[in-house]
């Protein structure tokens, strides 16, 4: 788990650019991953540019249906949208 390496903004950018998640702003950023026209996975990301606490990092991974290693891969670039779709299908 590489939670200390990433900030909340990194997670939001990866979700927007790689998974095409559109976020709504409130107290936090909330967005849905759509698969075949259906809402599949929801993620909540805290606002700000701050390091991510260990529990929050794991929680974001679980929300996307990933383990910590897969979430690391999503943020570091080896995991792309097609691979993500295969994991959650």
Buried (B, 14 or more C-beta within 10 A) or exposed (E): BEBEEBBBBBBBEBBBEBBEBEBEEEEBBBBBBBEEEEEBBEBBBBEEEEEBEEEBBBBBBBBBBBEBEBBBBBBEEEBEEEEBBEBEE
